[in-house]
Amino acid sequence: MRNHLAEVAGDVVSCNKVPRFVREIMLAEQVKGKLNKMDIKEHRLFVQKALMEEAYGEARRDNIPSDEDGQLRWALRES
């Protein structure tokens, strides 16, 4: 419904009878929803990283090789 009223092309047919202010409201809601999803994803990644660092922080640092080639292999394996 939001895409229909916002005249966004895609899965639905755009409504050409909707007033301009309604279209702008629907577009703003769509943008707000996308930003909210990005915020949630960013927060989840932050929490996951913090948990991993807490659980494996010291152990992971102890396993890092001292030579440059070993560090590159380790970094590739970890990513």
N, CA, C and O atoms as CSV, one atom per row, in Angstrom:
chain,resi,resn,atom,element,x,y,z
A,1,MET,N,N,0.829,-1.195,0.000
A,1,MET,CA,C,0.000,0.000,0.000
A,1,MET,C,C,0.872,1.257,0.000
A,1,MET,O,O,0.591,2.229,-0.702
A,2,ARG,N,N,1.941,1.213,0.808
A,2,ARG,CA,C,2.832,2.365,0.891
A,2,ARG,C,C,3.456,2.680,-0.472
A,2,ARG,O,O,3.506,3.837,-0.889
A,3,ASN,N,N,3.927,1.640,-1.157
A,3,ASN,CA,C,4.529,1.843,-2.474
A,3,ASN,C,C,3.495,2.344,-3.484
A,3,ASN,O,O,3.814,3.162,-4.347
A,4,HIS,N,N,2.277,1.861,-3.376
A,4,HIS,CA,C,1.206,2.296,-4.270
A,4,HIS,C,C,0.941,3.793,-4.092
A,4,HIS,O,O,0.858,4.534,-5.071
A,5,LEU,N,N,0.809,4.228,-2.844
A,5,LEU,CA,C,0.518,5.635,-2.571
A,5,LEU,C,C,1.730,6.543,-2.793
A,5,LEU,O,O,1.574,7.722,-3.109
A,6,ALA,N,N,2.925,5.998,-2.630
A,6,ALA,CA,C,4.127,6.805,-2.829
A,6,ALA,C,C,4.526,6.857,-4.304
A,6,ALA,O,O,5.484,7.542,-4.665
A,7,GLU,N,N,3.805,6.147,-5.143
A,7,GLU,CA,C,4.092,6.059,-6.573
A,7,GLU,C,C,5.484,5.501,-6.830
A,7,GLU,O,O,6.204,5.975,-7.709
A,8,VAL,N,N,5.857,4.480,-6.045
A,8,VAL,CA,C,7.137,3.806,-6.223
A,8,VAL,C,C,6.921,2.637,-7.169
A,8,VAL,O,O,6.061,1.787,-6.939
A,9,ALA,N,N,7.708,2.604,-8.230
A,9,ALA,CA,C,7.590,1.512,-9.195
A,9,ALA,C,C,8.132,0.236,-8.567
A,9,ALA,O,O,9.040,0.274,-7.736
A,10,GLY,N,N,7.572,-0.876,-8.969
A,10,GLY,CA,C,8.035,-2.150,-8.424
A,10,GLY,C,C,6.958,-3.189,-8.514
A,10,GLY,O,O,6.438,-3.465,-9.595
A,11,ASP,N,N,6.612,-3.776,-7.369
A,11,ASP,CA,C,5.643,-4.863,-7.324
A,11,ASP,C,C,4.201,-4.393,-7.481
A,11,ASP,O,O,3.321,-5.207,-7.759
A,12,VAL,N,N,3.944,-3.125,-7.311
A,12,VAL,CA,C,2.573,-2.613,-7.358
A,12,VAL,C,C,2.439,-1.548,-8.441
A,12,VAL,O,O,3.425,-0.991,-8.923
A,13,VAL,N,N,1.202,-1.288,-8.802
A,13,VAL,CA,C,0.905,-0.229,-9.766
A,13,VAL,C,C,0.852,1.094,-9.013
A,13,VAL,O,O,0.216,1.196,-7.964
A,14,SER,N,N,1.523,2.105,-9.553
A,14,SER,CA,C,1.531,3.412,-8.912
A,14,SER,C,C,0.170,4.080,-9.004
A,14,SER,O,O,-0.532,3.944,-10.007
A,15,CYS,N,N,-0.196,4.795,-7.964
A,15,CYS,CA,C,-1.457,5.520,-7.930
A,15,CYS,C,C,-1.208,6.950,-8.419
A,15,CYS,O,O,-0.446,7.704,-7.814
A,16,ASN,N,N,-1.858,7.301,-9.513
A,16,ASN,CA,C,-1.651,8.648,-10.050
A,16,ASN,C,C,-2.696,9.639,-9.544
A,16,ASN,O,O,-2.702,10.794,-9.969
A,17,LYS,N,N,-3.579,9.207,-8.646
A,17,LYS,CA,C,-4.627,10.084,-8.116
A,17,LYS,C,C,-4.339,10.538,-6.689
A,17,LYS,O,O,-5.144,11.256,-6.096
A,18,VAL,N,N,-3.228,10.139,-6.144
A,18,VAL,CA,C,-2.918,10.478,-4.766
A,18,VAL,C,C,-2.413,11.934,-4.698
A,18,VAL,O,O,-1.644,12.364,-5.558
A,19,PRO,N,N,-2.846,12.684,-3.677
A,19,PRO,CA,C,-2.349,14.053,-3.531
A,19,PRO,C,C,-0.847,14.069,-3.229
A,19,PRO,O,O,-0.296,13.115,-2.680
A,20,ARG,N,N,-0.215,15.155,-3.595
A,20,ARG,CA,C,1.232,15.283,-3.439
A,20,ARG,C,C,1.666,15.125,-1.977
A,20,ARG,O,O,2.676,14.473,-1.710
A,21,PHE,N,N,0.930,15.703,-1.033
A,21,PHE,CA,C,1.338,15.628,0.371
A,21,PHE,C,C,1.273,14.190,0.892
A,21,PHE,O,O,2.085,13.803,1.732
A,22,VAL,N,N,0.315,13.395,0.400
A,22,VAL,CA,C,0.226,11.991,0.806
A,22,VAL,C,C,1.424,11.226,0.255
A,22,VAL,O,O,2.033,10.412,0.950
A,23,ARG,N,N,1.750,11.502,-1.004
A,23,ARG,CA,C,2.912,10.856,-1.628
A,23,ARG,C,C,4.179,11.157,-0.831
A,23,ARG,O,O,4.978,10.256,-0.578
A,24,GLU,N,N,4.369,12.409,-0.437
A,24,GLU,CA,C,5.558,12.788,0.330
A,24,GLU,C,C,5.595,12.116,1.694
A,24,GLU,O,O,6.662,11.715,2.161
A,25,ILE,N,N,4.438,11.991,2.337
A,25,ILE,CA,C,4.365,11.307,3.630
A,25,ILE,C,C,4.748,9.840,3.473
A,25,ILE,O,O,5.506,9.304,4.282
A,26,MET,N,N,4.230,9.195,2.443
A,26,MET,CA,C,4.519,7.778,2.211
A,26,MET,C,C,5.996,7.561,1.869
A,26,MET,O,O,6.599,6.586,2.316
A,27,LEU,N,N,6.572,8.458,1.085
A,27,LEU,CA,C,8.001,8.357,0.769
A,27,LEU,C,C,8.850,8.545,2.027
A,27,LEU,O,O,9.839,7.840,2.226
A,28,ALA,N,N,8.458,9.496,2.870
A,28,ALA,CA,C,9.192,9.736,4.114
A,28,ALA,C,C,9.111,8.516,5.036
A,28,ALA,O,O,10.099,8.154,5.676
A,29,GLU,N,N,7.941,7.888,5.104
A,29,GLU,CA,C,7.778,6.687,5.924
A,29,GLU,C,C,8.658,5.557,5.405
A,29,GLU,O,O,9.242,4.805,6.185
A,30,GLN,N,N,8.746,5.446,4.093
A,30,GLN,CA,C,9.569,4.402,3.495
A,30,GLN,C,C,11.050,4.628,3.829
A,30,GLN,O,O,11.762,3.685,4.172
A,31,VAL,N,N,11.502,5.861,3.728
A,31,VAL,CA,C,12.891,6.196,4.058
A,31,VAL,C,C,13.148,5.949,5.536
A,31,VAL,O,O,14.187,5.401,5.905
A,32,LYS,N,N,12.210,6.348,6.382
A,32,LYS,CA,C,12.371,6.156,7.829
A,32,LYS,C,C,12.482,4.668,8.162
A,32,LYS,O,O,13.281,4.278,9.013
A,33,GLY,N,N,11.687,3.847,7.496
A,33,GLY,CA,C,11.749,2.402,7.714
A,33,GLY,C,C,13.090,1.823,7.310
A,33,GLY,O,O,13.637,0.973,8.014
A,34,LYS,N,N,13.630,2.274,6.180
A,34,LYS,CA,C,14.928,1.780,5.727
A,34,LYS,C,C,16.041,2.204,6.684
A,34,LYS,O,O,16.939,1.417,6.986
A,35,LEU,N,N,15.979,3.444,7.159
A,35,LEU,CA,C,16.988,3.921,8.114
A,35,LEU,C,C,16.913,3.142,9.418
A,35,LEU,O,O,17.942,2.822,10.013
A,36,ASN,N,N,15.698,2.835,9.863
A,36,ASN,CA,C,15.509,2.074,11.086
A,36,ASN,C,C,16.113,0.682,10.937
A,36,ASN,O,O,16.760,0.186,11.859
A,37,LYS,N,N,15.906,0.046,9.781
A,37,LYS,CA,C,16.483,-1.275,9.544
A,37,LYS,C,C,18.002,-1.219,9.569
A,37,LYS,O,O,18.649,-2.114,10.111
A,38,MET,N,N,18.581,-0.156,8.977
A,38,MET,CA,C,20.035,-0.020,8.977
A,38,MET,C,C,20.551,0.179,10.394
A,38,MET,O,O,21.586,-0.379,10.756
A,39,ASP,N,N,19.842,0.971,11.206
A,39,ASP,CA,C,20.248,1.195,12.594
A,39,ASP,C,C,20.220,-0.105,13.386
A,39,ASP,O,O,21.129,-0.384,14.168
A,40,ILE,N,N,19.180,-0.892,13.180
A,40,ILE,CA,C,19.049,-2.166,13.885
A,40,ILE,C,C,20.188,-3.096,13.490
A,40,ILE,O,O,20.782,-3.753,14.345
A,41,LYS,N,N,20.495,-3.153,12.190
A,41,LYS,CA,C,21.563,-4.019,11.718
A,41,LYS,C,C,22.915,-3.569,12.285
A,41,LYS,O,O,23.715,-4.397,12.721
A,42,GLU,N,N,23.161,-2.266,12.277
A,42,GLU,CA,C,24.418,-1.744,12.804
A,42,GLU,C,C,24.549,-2.046,14.292
A,42,GLU,O,O,25.626,-2.419,14.759
A,43,HIS,N,N,23.462,-1.887,15.037
A,43,HIS,CA,C,23.483,-2.165,16.474
A,43,HIS,C,C,23.753,-3.653,16.721
A,43,HIS,O,O,24.534,-4.005,17.604
A,44,ARG,N,N,23.111,-4.518,15.945
A,44,ARG,CA,C,23.306,-5.961,16.100
A,44,ARG,C,C,24.773,-6.337,15.847
A,44,ARG,O,O,25.350,-7.133,16.589
A,45,LEU,N,N,25.372,-5.762,14.796
A,45,LEU,CA,C,26.782,-6.038,14.504
A,45,LEU,C,C,27.690,-5.544,15.627
A,45,LEU,O,O,28.671,-6.202,15.973
A,46,PHE,N,N,27.359,-4.379,16.195
A,46,PHE,CA,C,28.132,-3.847,17.310
A,46,PHE,C,C,28.072,-4.788,18.505
A,46,PHE,O,O,29.092,-5.064,19.137
A,47,VAL,N,N,26.877,-5.280,18.813
A,47,VAL,CA,C,26.709,-6.185,19.953
A,47,VAL,C,C,27.439,-7.496,19.692
A,47,VAL,O,O,28.107,-8.021,20.583
A,48,GLN,N,N,27.320,-8.032,18.476
A,48,GLN,CA,C,28.016,-9.271,18.151
A,48,GLN,C,C,29.524,-9.111,18.286
A,48,GLN,O,O,30.204,-9.985,18.822
A,49,LYS,N,N,30.040,-7.993,17.799
A,49,LYS,CA,C,31.482,-7.747,17.896
A,49,LYS,C,C,31.907,-7.637,19.355
A,49,LYS,O,O,32.938,-8.183,19.746
A,50,ALA,N,N,31.118,-6.935,20.156
A,50,ALA,CA,C,31.448,-6.790,21.579
A,50,ALA,C,C,31.434,-8.139,22.287
A,50,ALA,O,O,32.304,-8.421,23.111
A,51,LEU,N,N,30.450,-8.967,21.967
A,51,LEU,CA,C,30.377,-10.297,22.577
A,51,LEU,C,C,31.555,-11.168,22.159
A,51,LEU,O,O,32.144,-11.862,22.988
A,52,MET,N,N,31.899,-11.133,20.876
A,52,MET,CA,C,33.036,-11.918,20.391
A,52,MET,C,C,34.329,-11.442,21.050
A,52,MET,O,O,35.167,-12.249,21.451
A,53,GLU,N,N,34.477,-10.143,21.156
A,53,GLU,CA,C,35.690,-9.588,21.760
A,53,GLU,C,C,35.778,-9.989,23.227
A,53,GLU,O,O,36.856,-10.316,23.722
A,54,GLU,N,N,34.654,-9.963,23.914
A,54,GLU,CA,C,34.635,-10.348,25.325
A,54,GLU,C,C,34.941,-11.827,25.497
A,54,GLU,O,O,35.686,-12.213,26.397
A,55,ALA,N,N,34.366,-12.649,24.637
A,55,ALA,CA,C,34.524,-14.093,24.774
A,55,ALA,C,C,35.891,-14.578,24.291
A,55,ALA,O,O,36.495,-15.454,24.909
A,56,TYR,N,N,36.370,-14.015,23.199
A,56,TYR,CA,C,37.579,-14.554,22.579
A,56,TYR,C,C,38.715,-13.545,22.470
A,56,TYR,O,O,39.740,-13.847,21.858
A,57,GLY,N,N,38.562,-12.372,23.039
A,57,GLY,CA,C,39.538,-11.298,22.862
A,57,GLY,C,C,40.970,-11.699,23.132
A,57,GLY,O,O,41.810,-11.613,22.236
A,58,GLU,N,N,41.270,-12.134,24.334
A,58,GLU,CA,C,42.648,-12.483,24.694
A,58,GLU,C,C,43.128,-13.714,23.945
A,58,GLU,O,O,44.277,-13.758,23.506
A,59,ALA,N,N,42.278,-14.706,23.793
A,59,ALA,CA,C,42.668,-15.931,23.104
A,59,ALA,C,C,42.972,-15.654,21.638
A,59,ALA,O,O,43.899,-16.236,21.075
A,60,ARG,N,N,42.204,-14.774,21.022
A,60,ARG,CA,C,42.435,-14.449,19.615
A,60,ARG,C,C,43.753,-13.703,19.458
A,60,ARG,O,O,44.491,-13.958,18.507
A,61,ARG,N,N,44.057,-12.802,20.358
A,61,ARG,CA,C,45.303,-12.038,20.256
A,61,ARG,C,C,46.515,-12.951,20.469
A,61,ARG,O,O,47.564,-12.742,19.860
A,62,ASP,N,N,46.373,-13.953,21.326
A,62,ASP,CA,C,47.479,-14.872,21.587
A,62,ASP,C,C,47.803,-15.735,20.379
A,62,ASP,O,O,48.937,-16.190,20.233
A,63,ASN,N,N,46.829,-15.966,19.514
A,63,ASN,CA,C,47.026,-16.834,18.358
A,63,ASN,C,C,47.550,-16.101,17.129
A,63,ASN,O,O,47.771,-16.736,16.098
A,64,ILE,N,N,47.756,-14.805,17.198
A,64,ILE,CA,C,48.228,-14.045,16.045
A,64,ILE,C,C,49.720,-14.337,15.847
A,64,ILE,O,O,50.518,-14.149,16.765
A,65,PRO,N,N,50.093,-14.796,14.648
A,65,PRO,CA,C,51.504,-15.079,14.381
A,65,PRO,C,C,52.344,-13.800,14.436
A,65,PRO,O,O,51.827,-12.701,14.235
A,66,SER,N,N,53.614,-13.950,14.703
A,66,SER,CA,C,54.490,-12.777,14.805
A,66,SER,C,C,55.044,-12.349,13.454
A,66,SER,O,O,55.419,-11.188,13.289
A,67,ASP,N,N,55.104,-13.269,12.470
A,67,ASP,CA,C,55.624,-12.891,11.154
A,67,ASP,C,C,54.516,-12.296,10.283
A,67,ASP,O,O,53.334,-12.572,10.488
A,68,GLU,N,N,54.914,-11.483,9.314
A,68,GLU,CA,C,53.943,-10.759,8.480
A,68,GLU,C,C,53.092,-11.698,7.629
A,68,GLU,O,O,51.881,-11.500,7.530
A,69,ASP,N,N,53.694,-12.712,7.015
A,69,ASP,CA,C,52.927,-13.663,6.198
A,69,ASP,C,C,51.902,-14.407,7.049
A,69,ASP,O,O,50.764,-14.611,6.627
A,70,GLY,N,N,52.307,-14.802,8.225
A,70,GLY,CA,C,51.394,-15.484,9.133
A,70,GLY,C,C,50.247,-14.589,9.557
A,70,GLY,O,O,49.113,-15.052,9.686
A,71,GLN,N,N,50.527,-13.301,9.777
A,71,GLN,CA,C,49.477,-12.350,10.148
A,71,GLN,C,C,48.485,-12.164,9.012
A,71,GLN,O,O,47.279,-12.075,9.247
A,72,LEU,N,N,48.990,-12.103,7.770
A,72,LEU,CA,C,48.084,-11.975,6.620
A,72,LEU,C,C,47.189,-13.200,6.485
A,72,LEU,O,O,45.985,-13.067,6.265
A,73,ARG,N,N,47.766,-14.391,6.616
A,73,ARG,CA,C,46.957,-15.624,6.548
A,73,ARG,C,C,45.913,-15.643,7.664
A,73,ARG,O,O,44.759,-16.006,7.436
A,74,TRP,N,N,46.326,-15.250,8.871
A,74,TRP,CA,C,45.412,-15.227,10.007
A,74,TRP,C,C,44.268,-14.246,9.765
A,74,TRP,O,O,43.108,-14.560,10.035
A,75,ALA,N,N,44.600,-13.039,9.247
A,75,ALA,CA,C,43.579,-12.022,8.988
A,75,ALA,C,C,42.602,-12.491,7.927
A,75,ALA,O,O,41.398,-12.267,8.056
A,76,LEU,N,N,43.095,-13.137,6.879
A,76,LEU,CA,C,42.196,-13.653,5.837
A,76,LEU,C,C,41.287,-14.741,6.399
A,76,LEU,O,O,40.101,-14.793,6.073
A,77,ARG,N,N,41.838,-15.605,7.238
A,77,ARG,CA,C,41.041,-16.679,7.821
A,77,ARG,C,C,39.953,-16.118,8.754
A,77,ARG,O,O,38.838,-16.636,8.805
A,78,GLU,N,N,40.297,-15.060,9.483
A,78,GLU,CA,C,39.351,-14.467,10.433
A,78,GLU,C,C,38.242,-13.662,9.762
A,78,GLU,O,O,37.169,-13.488,10.340
A,79,SER,N,N,38.490,-13.165,8.540
A,79,SER,CA,C,37.489,-12.306,7.891
A,79,SER,C,C,36.446,-13.050,7.154
A,79,SER,O,O,35.551,-12.441,6.568
